Amino acid sequence: MSSKAIFYHAGCPVCLDAEQNVALALDQQRYKLETVHLGTDKSRLTDAIKAGVKSVPALVLDGAAYHINFGASIDDLK
């Protein structure tokens, strides 16, 4: 049984680099990865905030938010 992982980003170069190097390196047998572009899908901002995302790119694993680098503040995406 796999857990869900959500990679939140805003499409910036920092985010895209993180997606290539971190999110896609996840063990696909262990995690089912969903990628959410908060720059184009504003409806998911509430979910990201509830998960503890403060900036993007961020990876949410097993309910915990991990901030990979600083591309944009979540407030800038609102």
N, C-alpha and C positions, 0 to 999 in steps of 0.2 A: 504494500500500500504506500502510495507516495503522498507527501505533504505538498501544500501549495506554497509557491514563492511568487511574490509580485515585485517586479522591477518598475519603479516609477521614474520617469524622466521627462524632460522638456524639449528634447530634440537638439540641445546645444552640443558642441563638440566634446565637452567634458562628459556629458551624459552618454553620447554615442560610443565614446571610448570605453566607458565603464560597462556599457552593455556588452560590448565585444569581449572585454577582458574578465569581467566578473560574472555577470548574469549567465552568459552562455557557457561558462565553465562549470556550472552546477551539475551535479550528478543527476541525469535525467531519470534514473531509476528511483531516486529518492525524492526528487522535487518536480512537480508540474509547474512550469514557469509561465506566468502571464506578464506581458509587458504593457504598461499603460503610459501613454504619451499625454501628460497633463497639460501640455500646451494646446493640444487639439481636442482633448476630452475633459472639459471642465467639470462634467458631471461626476467625475471620480475624485475630485478634490476632497470632498467630505470623507470618503473612504480612506484616503491617504492621511489626512489629519487625524482621524480616529486611530489609525495604525501607528501614529507617532512620528510620521514623516515631517521633518522641519525644513528640509532642503532636498533638492534633487541633484544628482541621482541618488536614489535610495533603494535598498533591497529589503523587503519584508519577508523574513523567514520565521515560520512557526510563531507568528504573532509579534515578533520583535523587529523594529526598524533599525537598519544599519545604514548609516550615511557614509557613502563611499568617498566622495569628494565634494567640493562645493561648486555647483554649476549655477543654481538659482535658489533663492529662498522660496518656501511655499507661499509666503505672503505676496511675492512678486507674480505668482501665477493666478491669484484670485481675480 
